Structures are given as structure tokens and as C-alpha cells.
Amino acid sequence: MKKLLGIVVLSLLWFNTAFALPMYVDEDSSKWTMCEGTKEFNNNLTYTGEWKDNMANRKGIKTFSDGSKYTGEWKEDNINGQGTMTFLDGSKFAGEFKDGKFIK
């Protein structure tokens, strides 16, 4: 039983390492696909997270110019899925978002 548990644990560790997305450091984000990276936008926004086809996808953090922050899931550059919006005053909305809007 211990041997089986050891095999399972090692397999999970290998799977996590083998399929981690690479960090992208090229300034030309139009080439970013299936990677992780940080992009700063002209309007003082920053997105750090996963990219696919030059769009925020899967999981990431967006910091807005007013200091508020969204941490959670993305789909094709839109806030979609489970996440948390944290505002400057400390208040939070946590739950499901669709097309950038909080669903109650």
C-alpha cells in the first residue's frame, strides 16, 4: 500500500512539473501563446497570468489603475469563471463572473 501511495505522489509531482507553462519574456506579446507572462498596458493596468493566442486565459491577476485587483479565471481576455475582485477599501466580491460582470 505504501508503495502504491509513493507511486501516486511521484506521478502527481511529475505531472505538475512536466505540464507547467513557460514564462514568456519577449516584449512582443502578440507572440504569447500557452505561456505565463506579465503585461503592462498604457492605462496603468497590469495583467499577470496565463496567456493563449495573445489573450488572457485560464488564471491570472489584473491590477487596475485605481489599485483594485481581480484574481481568478479568464477566457479570451474576459473575466470569466471563479474569482475575487478586491477593492481599495478592502471590500471583496468573490464568486462567479461572466463577461466581466459579477453573477449573484
PDB file as gemmi writes it, atoms N, CA and C in Angstrom:
CRYST1    1.000    1.000    1.000  90.00  90.00  90.00 P 1                      
ATOM      1  N   MET A   1       0.820  -1.185   0.000  1.00  0.00           N  
ATOM      2  CA  MET A   1       0.000   0.000   0.000  1.00  0.00           C  
ATOM      3  C   MET A   1       0.869   1.256   0.000  1.00  0.00           C  
ATOM      4  N   LYS A   2       1.951   1.252   0.798  1.00  0.00           N  
ATOM      5  CA  LYS A   2       2.844   2.405   0.844  1.00  0.00           C  
ATOM      6  C   LYS A   2       3.519   2.612  -0.510  1.00  0.00           C  
ATOM      7  N   LYS A   3       3.826   1.513  -1.180  1.00  0.00           N  
ATOM      8  CA  LYS A   3       4.479   1.596  -2.484  1.00  0.00           C  
ATOM      9  C   LYS A   3       3.534   2.258  -3.501  1.00  0.00           C  
ATOM     10  N   LEU A   4       2.273   1.869  -3.476  1.00  0.00           N  
ATOM     11  CA  LEU A   4       1.285   2.438  -4.380  1.00  0.00           C  
ATOM     12  C   LEU A   4       1.108   3.934  -4.106  1.00  0.00           C  
ATOM     13  N   LEU A   5       1.037   4.300  -2.841  1.00  0.00           N  
ATOM     14  CA  LEU A   5       0.904   5.700  -2.464  1.00  0.00           C  
ATOM     15  C   LEU A   5       2.117   6.497  -2.950  1.00  0.00           C  
ATOM     16  N   GLY A   6       3.298   5.949  -2.808  1.00  0.00           N  
ATOM     17  CA  GLY A   6       4.516   6.602  -3.268  1.00  0.00           C  
ATOM     18  C   GLY A   6       4.504   6.820  -4.769  1.00  0.00           C  
ATOM     19  N   ILE A   7       4.035   5.842  -5.512  1.00  0.00           N  
ATOM     20  CA  ILE A   7       3.964   5.950  -6.971  1.00  0.00           C  
ATOM     21  C   ILE A   7       2.974   7.051  -7.368  1.00  0.00           C  
ATOM     22  N   VAL A   8       1.843   7.088  -6.699  1.00  0.00           N  
ATOM     23  CA  VAL A   8       0.833   8.111  -6.998  1.00  0.00           C  
ATOM     24  C   VAL A   8       1.396   9.508  -6.718  1.00  0.00           C  
ATOM     25  N   VAL A   9       2.034   9.698  -5.580  1.00  0.00           N  
ATOM     26  CA  VAL A   9       2.584  11.002  -5.210  1.00  0.00           C  
ATOM     27  C   VAL A   9       3.656  11.431  -6.208  1.00  0.00           C  
ATOM     28  N   LEU A  10       4.558  10.543  -6.553  1.00  0.00           N  
ATOM     29  CA  LEU A  10       5.606  10.871  -7.518  1.00  0.00           C  
ATOM     30  C   LEU A  10       5.023  11.192  -8.890  1.00  0.00           C  
ATOM     31  N   SER A  11       3.999  10.461  -9.277  1.00  0.00           N  
ATOM     32  CA  SER A  11       3.355  10.718 -10.566  1.00  0.00           C  
ATOM     33  C   SER A  11       2.729  12.102 -10.593  1.00  0.00           C  
ATOM     34  N   LEU A  12       2.067  12.484  -9.506  1.00  0.00           N  
ATOM     35  CA  LEU A  12       1.449  13.806  -9.440  1.00  0.00           C  
ATOM     36  C   LEU A  12       2.495  14.917  -9.473  1.00  0.00           C  
ATOM     37  N   LEU A  13       3.613  14.720  -8.792  1.00  0.00           N  
ATOM     38  CA  LEU A  13       4.681  15.714  -8.823  1.00  0.00           C  
ATOM     39  C   LEU A  13       5.257  15.852 -10.231  1.00  0.00           C  
ATOM     40  N   TRP A  14       5.457  14.749 -10.913  1.00  0.00           N  
ATOM     41  CA  TRP A  14       5.984  14.786 -12.277  1.00  0.00           C  
ATOM     42  C   TRP A  14       4.996  15.467 -13.202  1.00  0.00           C  
ATOM     43  N   PHE A  15       3.728  15.144 -13.087  1.00  0.00           N  
ATOM     44  CA  PHE A  15       2.690  15.726 -13.950  1.00  0.00           C  
ATOM     45  C   PHE A  15       2.658  17.239 -13.793  1.00  0.00           C  
ATOM     46  N   ASN A  16       2.742  17.726 -12.568  1.00  0.00           N  
ATOM     47  CA  ASN A  16       2.706  19.159 -12.307  1.00  0.00           C  
ATOM     48  C   ASN A  16       3.906  19.858 -12.930  1.00  0.00           C  
ATOM     49  N   THR A  17       5.086  19.296 -12.835  1.00  0.00           N  
ATOM     50  CA  THR A  17       6.292  19.896 -13.379  1.00  0.00           C  
ATOM     51  C   THR A  17       6.332  19.794 -14.892  1.00  0.00           C  
ATOM     52  N   ALA A  18       5.929  18.674 -15.435  1.00  0.00           N  
ATOM     53  CA  ALA A  18       6.029  18.440 -16.862  1.00  0.00           C  
ATOM     54  C   ALA A  18       5.089  19.320 -17.664  1.00  0.00           C  
ATOM     55  N   PHE A  19       3.982  19.731 -17.099  1.00  0.00           N  
ATOM     56  CA  PHE A  19       3.000  20.481 -17.844  1.00  0.00           C  
ATOM     57  C   PHE A  19       2.857  21.932 -17.388  1.00  0.00           C  
ATOM     58  N   ALA A  20       3.826  22.451 -16.650  1.00  0.00           N  
ATOM     59  CA  ALA A  20       3.790  23.854 -16.243  1.00  0.00           C  
ATOM     60  C   ALA A  20       4.037  24.728 -17.474  1.00  0.00           C  
ATOM     61  N   LEU A  21       3.349  25.857 -17.541  1.00  0.00           N  
ATOM     62  CA  LEU A  21       3.515  26.755 -18.674  1.00  0.00           C  
ATOM     63  C   LEU A  21       4.819  27.524 -18.545  1.00  0.00           C  
ATOM     64  N   PRO A  22       5.513  27.747 -19.663  1.00  0.00           N  
ATOM     65  CA  PRO A  22       6.761  28.514 -19.598  1.00  0.00           C  
ATOM     66  C   PRO A  22       6.482  30.001 -19.396  1.00  0.00           C  
ATOM     67  N   MET A  23       7.424  30.697 -18.777  1.00  0.00           N  
ATOM     68  CA  MET A  23       7.336  32.146 -18.639  1.00  0.00           C  
ATOM     69  C   MET A  23       7.788  32.766 -19.953  1.00  0.00           C  
ATOM     70  N   TYR A  24       7.102  33.806 -20.383  1.00  0.00           N  
ATOM     71  CA  TYR A  24       7.463  34.474 -21.622  1.00  0.00           C  
ATOM     72  C   TYR A  24       8.056  35.831 -21.290  1.00  0.00           C  
ATOM     73  N   VAL A  25       9.214  36.125 -21.864  1.00  0.00           N  
ATOM     74  CA  VAL A  25       9.891  37.374 -21.544  1.00  0.00           C  
ATOM     75  C   VAL A  25      10.000  38.309 -22.742  1.00  0.00           C  
ATOM     76  N   ASP A  26       9.615  37.869 -23.922  1.00  0.00           N  
ATOM     77  CA  ASP A  26       9.666  38.709 -25.114  1.00  0.00           C  
ATOM     78  C   ASP A  26       8.691  39.867 -24.963  1.00  0.00           C  
ATOM     79  N   GLU A  27       9.118  41.071 -25.278  1.00  0.00           N  
ATOM     80  CA  GLU A  27       8.258  42.249 -25.148  1.00  0.00           C  
ATOM     81  C   GLU A  27       7.087  42.217 -26.120  1.00  0.00           C  
ATOM     82  N   ASP A  28       7.218  41.509 -27.235  1.00  0.00           N  
ATOM     83  CA  ASP A  28       6.162  41.445 -28.242  1.00  0.00           C  
ATOM     84  C   ASP A  28       5.124  40.409 -27.815  1.00  0.00           C  
ATOM     85  N   SER A  29       4.090  40.882 -27.101  1.00  0.00           N  
ATOM     86  CA  SER A  29       3.093  39.962 -26.554  1.00  0.00           C  
ATOM     87  C   SER A  29       2.215  39.345 -27.629  1.00  0.00           C  
ATOM     88  N   SER A  30       2.295  39.829 -28.867  1.00  0.00           N  
ATOM     89  CA  SER A  30       1.481  39.230 -29.933  1.00  0.00           C  
ATOM     90  C   SER A  30       1.898  37.791 -30.204  1.00  0.00           C  
ATOM     91  N   LYS A  31       3.067  37.419 -29.740  1.00  0.00           N  
ATOM     92  CA  LYS A  31       3.567  36.051 -29.917  1.00  0.00           C  
ATOM     93  C   LYS A  31       3.228  35.145 -28.731  1.00  0.00           C  
ATOM     94  N   TRP A  32       2.634  35.702 -27.681  1.00  0.00           N  
ATOM     95  CA  TRP A  32       2.406  34.940 -26.457  1.00  0.00           C  
ATOM     96  C   TRP A  32       1.272  33.937 -26.663  1.00  0.00           C  
ATOM     97  N   THR A  33       1.581  32.666 -26.500  1.00  0.00           N  
ATOM     98  CA  THR A  33       0.554  31.639 -26.529  1.00  0.00           C  
ATOM     99  C   THR A  33       1.003  30.461 -25.678  1.00  0.00           C  
ATOM    100  N   MET A  34       0.098  29.943 -24.882  1.00  0.00           N  
ATOM    101  CA  MET A  34       0.370  28.822 -23.986  1.00  0.00           C  
ATOM    102  C   MET A  34       1.599  29.096 -23.120  1.00  0.00           C  
ATOM    103  N   CYS A  35       1.547  30.235 -22.412  1.00  0.00           N  
ATOM    104  CA  CYS A  35       2.665  30.617 -21.550  1.00  0.00           C  
ATOM    105  C   CYS A  35       2.133  31.481 -20.406  1.00  0.00           C  
ATOM    106  N   GLU A  36       3.033  31.882 -19.528  1.00  0.00           N  
ATOM    107  CA  GLU A  36       2.723  32.819 -18.460  1.00  0.00           C  
ATOM    108  C   GLU A  36       3.540  34.076 -18.684  1.00  0.00           C  
ATOM    109  N   GLY A  37       2.971  35.215 -18.335  1.00  0.00           N  
ATOM    110  CA  GLY A  37       3.708  36.452 -18.500  1.00  0.00           C  
ATOM    111  C   GLY A  37       3.000  37.615 -17.849  1.00  0.00           C  
ATOM    112  N   THR A  38       3.688  38.751 -17.814  1.00  0.00           N  
ATOM    113  CA  THR A  38       3.135  39.979 -17.261  1.00  0.00           C  
ATOM    114  C   THR A  38       3.155  41.041 -18.342  1.00  0.00           C  
ATOM    115  N   LYS A  39       2.025  41.733 -18.495  1.00  0.00           N  
ATOM    116  CA  LYS A  39       1.935  42.803 -19.478  1.00  0.00           C  
ATOM    117  C   LYS A  39       1.376  44.040 -18.802  1.00  0.00           C  
ATOM    118  N   GLU A  40       2.054  45.158 -19.028  1.00  0.00           N  
ATOM    119  CA  GLU A  40       1.581  46.450 -18.532  1.00  0.00           C  
ATOM    120  C   GLU A  40       0.961  47.195 -19.696  1.00  0.00           C  
ATOM    121  N   PHE A  41      -0.224  47.736 -19.481  1.00  0.00           N  
ATOM    122  CA  PHE A  41      -0.962  48.444 -20.516  1.00  0.00           C  
ATOM    123  C   PHE A  41      -0.802  49.952 -20.336  1.00  0.00           C  
ATOM    124  N   ASN A  42      -1.104  50.716 -21.376  1.00  0.00           N  
ATOM    125  CA  ASN A  42      -0.958  52.175 -21.363  1.00  0.00           C  
ATOM    126  C   ASN A  42      -1.789  52.851 -20.279  1.00  0.00           C  
ATOM    127  N   ASN A  43      -2.955  52.315 -19.952  1.00  0.00           N  
ATOM    128  CA  ASN A  43      -3.856  52.953 -18.986  1.00  0.00           C  
ATOM    129  C   ASN A  43      -3.590  52.507 -17.549  1.00  0.00           C  
ATOM    130  N   ASN A  44      -2.334  52.143 -17.276  1.00  0.00           N  
ATOM    131  CA  ASN A  44      -1.899  51.787 -15.922  1.00  0.00           C  
ATOM    132  C   ASN A  44      -2.518  50.500 -15.401  1.00  0.00           C  
ATOM    133  N   LEU A  45      -2.894  49.596 -16.282  1.00  0.00           N  
ATOM    134  CA  LEU A  45      -3.375  48.265 -15.907  1.00  0.00           C  
ATOM    135  C   LEU A  45      -2.230  47.278 -16.047  1.00  0.00           C  
ATOM    136  N   THR A  46      -2.241  46.248 -15.212  1.00  0.00           N  
ATOM    137  CA  THR A  46      -1.249  45.179 -15.311  1.00  0.00           C  
ATOM    138  C   THR A  46      -1.963  43.845 -15.230  1.00  0.00           C  
ATOM    139  N   TYR A  47      -1.614  42.928 -16.138  1.00  0.00           N  
ATOM    140  CA  TYR A  47      -2.129  41.558 -16.079  1.00  0.00           C  
ATOM    141  C   TYR A  47      -0.945  40.618 -15.946  1.00  0.00           C  
ATOM    142  N   THR A  48      -1.007  39.746 -14.947  1.00  0.00           N  
ATOM    143  CA  THR A  48      -0.010  38.705 -14.747  1.00  0.00           C  
ATOM    144  C   THR A  48      -0.739  37.383 -14.711  1.00  0.00           C  
ATOM    145  N   GLY A  49      -0.353  36.480 -15.594  1.00  0.00           N  
ATOM    146  CA  GLY A  49      -1.009  35.178 -15.596  1.00  0.00           C  
ATOM    147  C   GLY A  49      -0.784  34.417 -16.875  1.00  0.00           C  
ATOM    148  N   GLU A  50      -1.737  33.557 -17.173  1.00  0.00           N  
ATOM    149  CA  GLU A  50      -1.631  32.670 -18.320  1.00  0.00           C  
ATOM    150  C   GLU A  50      -2.161  33.342 -19.582  1.00  0.00           C  
ATOM    151  N   TRP A  51      -1.512  33.036 -20.701  1.00  0.00           N  
ATOM    152  CA  TRP A  51      -1.849  33.613 -22.000  1.00  0.00           C  
ATOM    153  C   TRP A  51      -2.088  32.506 -23.007  1.00  0.00           C  
ATOM    154  N   LYS A  52      -3.004  32.743 -23.925  1.00  0.00           N  
ATOM    155  CA  LYS A  52      -3.223  31.851 -25.057  1.00  0.00           C  
ATOM    156  C   LYS A  52      -3.616  32.726 -26.247  1.00  0.00           C  
ATOM    157  N   ASP A  53      -2.882  32.605 -27.336  1.00  0.00           N  
ATOM    158  CA  ASP A  53      -3.157  33.386 -28.545  1.00  0.00           C  
ATOM    159  C   ASP A  53      -3.242  34.880 -28.250  1.00  0.00           C  
ATOM    160  N   ASN A  54      -2.286  35.386 -27.479  1.00  0.00           N  
ATOM    161  CA  ASN A  54      -2.181  36.800 -27.130  1.00  0.00           C  
ATOM    162  C   ASN A  54      -3.366  37.317 -26.314  1.00  0.00           C  
ATOM    163  N   MET A  55      -4.073  36.429 -25.618  1.00  0.00           N  
ATOM    164  CA  MET A  55      -5.190  36.839 -24.770  1.00  0.00           C  
ATOM    165  C   MET A  55      -5.043  36.214 -23.382  1.00  0.00           C  
ATOM    166  N   ALA A  56      -5.494  36.953 -22.371  1.00  0.00           N  
ATOM    167  CA  ALA A  56      -5.521  36.412 -21.016  1.00  0.00           C  
ATOM    168  C   ALA A  56      -6.462  35.213 -21.002  1.00  0.00           C  
ATOM    169  N   ASN A  57      -5.974  34.087 -20.499  1.00  0.00           N  
ATOM    170  CA  ASN A  57      -6.761  32.861 -20.451  1.00  0.00           C  
ATOM    171  C   ASN A  57      -6.412  32.056 -19.219  1.00  0.00           C  
ATOM    172  N   ARG A  58      -7.395  31.348 -18.710  1.00  0.00           N  
ATOM    173  CA  ARG A  58      -7.282  30.448 -17.566  1.00  0.00           C  
ATOM    174  C   ARG A  58      -7.171  31.197 -16.259  1.00  0.00           C  
ATOM    175  N   LYS A  59      -5.973  31.393 -15.704  1.00  0.00           N  
ATOM    176  CA  LYS A  59      -5.850  32.036 -14.387  1.00  0.00           C  
ATOM    177  C   LYS A  59      -4.898  33.224 -14.459  1.00  0.00           C  
ATOM    178  N   GLY A  60      -5.290  34.299 -13.768  1.00  0.00           N  
ATOM    179  CA  GLY A  60      -4.431  35.467 -13.759  1.00  0.00           C  
ATOM    180  C   GLY A  60      -4.901  36.527 -12.783  1.00  0.00           C  
ATOM    181  N   ILE A  61      -4.090  37.572 -12.681  1.00  0.00           N  
ATOM    182  CA  ILE A  61      -4.364  38.690 -11.783  1.00  0.00           C  
ATOM    183  C   ILE A  61      -4.287  39.975 -12.599  1.00  0.00           C  
ATOM    184  N   LYS A  62      -5.329  40.779 -12.518  1.00  0.00           N  
ATOM    185  CA  LYS A  62      -5.324  42.078 -13.182  1.00  0.00           C  
ATOM    186  C   LYS A  62      -5.407  43.146 -12.118  1.00  0.00           C  
ATOM    187  N   THR A  63      -4.452  44.076 -12.155  1.00  0.00           N  
ATOM    188  CA  THR A  63      -4.439  45.205 -11.244  1.00  0.00           C  
ATOM    189  C   THR A  63      -4.870  46.431 -12.037  1.00  0.00           C  
ATOM    190  N   PHE A  64      -5.899  47.101 -11.555  1.00  0.00           N  
ATOM    191  CA  PHE A  64      -6.473  48.251 -12.232  1.00  0.00           C  
ATOM    192  C   PHE A  64      -5.783  49.540 -11.790  1.00  0.00           C  
ATOM    193  N   SER A  65      -5.969  50.603 -12.557  1.00  0.00           N  
ATOM    194  CA  SER A  65      -5.293  51.870 -12.286  1.00  0.00           C  
ATOM    195  C   SER A  65      -5.667  52.462 -10.924  1.00  0.00           C  
ATOM    196  N   ASP A  66      -6.858  52.149 -10.406  1.00  0.00           N  
ATOM    197  CA  ASP A  66      -7.266  52.663  -9.091  1.00  0.00           C  
ATOM    198  C   ASP A  66      -6.761  51.805  -7.937  1.00  0.00           C  
ATOM    199  N   GLY A  67      -6.025  50.725  -8.244  1.00  0.00           N  
ATOM    200  CA  GLY A  67      -5.464  49.854  -7.216  1.00  0.00           C  
ATOM    201  C   GLY A  67      -6.306  48.635  -6.905  1.00  0.00           C  
ATOM    202  N   SER A  68      -7.526  48.564  -7.426  1.00  0.00           N  
ATOM    203  CA  SER A  68      -8.337  47.361  -7.218  1.00  0.00           C  
ATOM    204  C   SER A  68      -7.739  46.220  -8.022  1.00  0.00           C  
ATOM    205  N   LYS A  69      -8.107  44.997  -7.640  1.00  0.00           N  
ATOM    206  CA  LYS A  69      -7.462  43.833  -8.222  1.00  0.00           C  
ATOM    207  C   LYS A  69      -8.458  42.690  -8.406  1.00  0.00           C  
ATOM    208  N   TYR A  70      -8.383  42.040  -9.578  1.00  0.00           N  
ATOM    209  CA  TYR A  70      -9.168  40.824  -9.819  1.00  0.00           C  
ATOM    210  C   TYR A  70      -8.197  39.658  -9.877  1.00  0.00           C  
ATOM    211  N   THR A  71      -8.500  38.612  -9.106  1.00  0.00           N  
ATOM    212  CA  THR A  71      -7.706  37.391  -9.113  1.00  0.00           C  
ATOM    213  C   THR A  71      -8.646  36.248  -9.426  1.00  0.00           C  
ATOM    214  N   GLY A  72      -8.370  35.531 -10.512  1.00  0.00           N  
ATOM    215  CA  GLY A  72      -9.250  34.419 -10.844  1.00  0.00           C  
ATOM    216  C   GLY A  72      -9.125  33.961 -12.279  1.00  0.00           C  
ATOM    217  N   GLU A  73     -10.246  33.456 -12.796  1.00  0.00           N  
ATOM    218  CA  GLU A  73     -10.265  32.818 -14.100  1.00  0.00           C  
ATOM    219  C   GLU A  73     -10.593  33.803 -15.221  1.00  0.00           C  
ATOM    220  N   TRP A  74     -10.032  33.499 -16.391  1.00  0.00           N  
ATOM    221  CA  TRP A  74     -10.187  34.323 -17.595  1.00  0.00           C  
ATOM    222  C   TRP A  74     -10.535  33.437 -18.772  1.00  0.00           C  
ATOM    223  N   LYS A  75     -11.185  34.029 -19.757  1.00  0.00           N  
ATOM    224  CA  LYS A  75     -11.440  33.338 -21.020  1.00  0.00           C  
ATOM    225  C   LYS A  75     -11.407  34.383 -22.129  1.00  0.00           C  
ATOM    226  N   GLU A  76     -10.481  34.217 -23.046  1.00  0.00           N  
ATOM    227  CA  GLU A  76     -10.338  35.103 -24.202  1.00  0.00           C  
ATOM    228  C   GLU A  76     -10.366  36.581 -23.821  1.00  0.00           C  
ATOM    229  N   ASP A  77      -9.508  36.963 -22.899  1.00  0.00           N  
ATOM    230  CA  ASP A  77      -9.330  38.347 -22.439  1.00  0.00           C  
ATOM    231  C   ASP A  77     -10.468  38.890 -21.589  1.00  0.00           C  
ATOM    232  N   ASN A  78     -11.426  38.065 -21.208  1.00  0.00           N  
ATOM    233  CA  ASN A  78     -12.547  38.493 -20.367  1.00  0.00           C  
ATOM    234  C   ASN A  78     -12.514  37.778 -19.024  1.00  0.00           C  
ATOM    235  N   ILE A  79     -12.917  38.481 -17.983  1.00  0.00           N  
ATOM    236  CA  ILE A  79     -13.071  37.872 -16.665  1.00  0.00           C  
ATOM    237  C   ILE A  79     -14.242  36.896 -16.763  1.00  0.00           C  
ATOM    238  N   ASN A  80     -13.958  35.620 -16.595  1.00  0.00           N  
ATOM    239  CA  ASN A  80     -14.978  34.574 -16.711  1.00  0.00           C  
ATOM    240  C   ASN A  80     -14.635  33.419 -15.783  1.00  0.00           C  
ATOM    241  N   GLY A  81     -15.573  33.030 -14.938  1.00  0.00           N  
ATOM    242  CA  GLY A  81     -15.359  31.907 -14.032  1.00  0.00           C  
ATOM    243  C   GLY A  81     -15.269  32.363 -12.592  1.00  0.00           C  
ATOM    244  N   GLN A  82     -14.621  31.563 -11.784  1.00  0.00           N  
ATOM    245  CA  GLN A  82     -14.491  31.848 -10.355  1.00  0.00           C  
ATOM    246  C   GLN A  82     -13.368  32.843 -10.121  1.00  0.00           C  
ATOM    247  N   GLY A  83     -13.636  33.821  -9.250  1.00  0.00           N  
ATOM    248  CA  GLY A  83     -12.603  34.797  -8.942  1.00  0.00           C  
ATOM    249  C   GLY A  83     -13.002  35.717  -7.811  1.00  0.00           C  
ATOM    250  N   THR A  84     -12.082  36.608  -7.474  1.00  0.00           N  
ATOM    251  CA  THR A  84     -12.303  37.574  -6.402  1.00  0.00           C  
ATOM    252  C   THR A  84     -11.883  38.958  -6.872  1.00  0.00           C  
ATOM    253  N   MET A  85     -12.782  39.910  -6.737  1.00  0.00           N  
ATOM    254  CA  MET A  85     -12.480  41.308  -7.022  1.00  0.00           C  
ATOM    255  C   MET A  85     -12.263  41.990  -5.684  1.00  0.00           C  
ATOM    256  N   THR A  86     -11.088  42.568  -5.483  1.00  0.00           N  
ATOM    257  CA  THR A  86     -10.754  43.243  -4.238  1.00  0.00           C  
ATOM    258  C   THR A  86     -10.605  44.737  -4.527  1.00  0.00           C  
ATOM    259  N   PHE A  87     -11.337  45.544  -3.782  1.00  0.00           N  
ATOM    260  CA  PHE A  87     -11.320  46.990  -3.991  1.00  0.00           C  
ATOM    261  C   PHE A  87     -10.375  47.659  -3.008  1.00  0.00           C  
ATOM    262  N   LEU A  88     -10.035  48.899  -3.284  1.00  0.00           N  
ATOM    263  CA  LEU A  88      -9.077  49.644  -2.482  1.00  0.00           C  
ATOM    264  C   LEU A  88      -9.489  49.760  -1.021  1.00  0.00           C  
ATOM    265  N   ASP A  89     -10.795  49.842  -0.757  1.00  0.00           N  
ATOM    266  CA  ASP A  89     -11.268  49.965   0.629  1.00  0.00           C  
ATOM    267  C   ASP A  89     -11.282  48.624   1.369  1.00  0.00           C  
ATOM    268  N   GLY A  90     -10.838  47.541   0.691  1.00  0.00           N  
ATOM    269  CA  GLY A  90     -10.776  46.223   1.316  1.00  0.00           C  
ATOM    270  C   GLY A  90     -11.992  45.359   1.068  1.00  0.00           C  
ATOM    271  N   SER A  91     -13.057  45.932   0.521  1.00  0.00           N  
ATOM    272  CA  SER A  91     -14.242  45.124   0.238  1.00  0.00           C  
ATOM    273  C   SER A  91     -13.960  44.172  -0.922  1.00  0.00           C  
ATOM    274  N   LYS A  92     -14.683  43.037  -0.922  1.00  0.00           N  
ATOM    275  CA  LYS A  92     -14.435  41.999  -1.922  1.00  0.00           C  
ATOM    276  C   LYS A  92     -15.739  41.432  -2.457  1.00  0.00           C  
ATOM    277  N   PHE A  93     -15.710  41.069  -3.717  1.00  0.00           N  
ATOM    278  CA  PHE A  93     -16.744  40.246  -4.328  1.00  0.00           C  
ATOM    279  C   PHE A  93     -16.061  38.957  -4.719  1.00  0.00           C  
ATOM    280  N   ALA A  94     -16.544  37.841  -4.205  1.00  0.00           N  
ATOM    281  CA  ALA A  94     -15.968  36.548  -4.555  1.00  0.00           C  
ATOM    282  C   ALA A  94     -17.081  35.663  -5.090  1.00  0.00           C  
ATOM    283  N   GLY A  95     -16.795  34.964  -6.154  1.00  0.00           N  
ATOM    284  CA  GLY A  95     -17.783  34.075  -6.734  1.00  0.00           C  
ATOM    285  C   GLY A  95     -17.620  33.959  -8.225  1.00  0.00           C  
ATOM    286  N   GLU A  96     -18.735  33.902  -8.923  1.00  0.00           N  
ATOM    287  CA  GLU A  96     -18.739  33.660 -10.371  1.00  0.00           C  
ATOM    288  C   GLU A  96     -18.856  34.968 -11.152  1.00  0.00           C  
ATOM    289  N   PHE A  97     -18.028  35.065 -12.180  1.00  0.00           N  
ATOM    290  CA  PHE A  97     -18.056  36.208 -13.081  1.00  0.00           C  
ATOM    291  C   PHE A  97     -18.319  35.702 -14.495  1.00  0.00           C  
ATOM    292  N   LYS A  98     -19.034  36.481 -15.275  1.00  0.00           N  
ATOM    293  CA  LYS A  98     -19.267  36.153 -16.681  1.00  0.00           C  
ATOM    294  C   LYS A  98     -19.148  37.440 -17.487  1.00  0.00           C  
ATOM    295  N   ASP A  99     -18.312  37.390 -18.512  1.00  0.00           N  
ATOM    296  CA  ASP A  99     -18.068  38.560 -19.362  1.00  0.00           C  
ATOM    297  C   ASP A  99     -17.742  39.810 -18.552  1.00  0.00           C  
ATOM    298  N   GLY A 100     -16.945  39.638 -17.497  1.00  0.00           N  
ATOM    299  CA  GLY A 100     -16.501  40.756 -16.679  1.00  0.00           C  
ATOM    300  C   GLY A 100     -17.470  41.237 -15.641  1.00  0.00           C  
ATOM    301  N   LYS A 101     -18.631  40.606 -15.522  1.00  0.00           N  
ATOM    302  CA  LYS A 101     -19.640  41.038 -14.549  1.00  0.00           C  
ATOM    303  C   LYS A 101     -19.837  39.976 -13.485  1.00  0.00           C  
ATOM    304  N   PHE A 102     -20.044  40.443 -12.247  1.00  0.00           N  
ATOM    305  CA  PHE A 102     -20.269  39.547 -11.115  1.00  0.00           C  
ATOM    306  C   PHE A 102     -21.670  38.975 -11.191  1.00  0.00           C  
ATOM    307  N   ILE A 103     -21.796  37.650 -11.063  1.00  0.00           N  
ATOM    308  CA  ILE A 103     -23.088  36.973 -11.065  1.00  0.00           C  
ATOM    309  C   ILE A 103     -23.442  36.633  -9.629  1.00  0.00           C  
ATOM    310  N   LYS A 104     -24.587  37.080  -9.168  1.00  0.00           N  
ATOM    311  CA  LYS A 104     -25.000  36.806  -7.779  1.00  0.00           C  
ATOM    312  C   LYS A 104     -25.643  35.470  -7.647  1.00  0.00           C  
TER     313      LYS A 104                                                      
END                                                                             
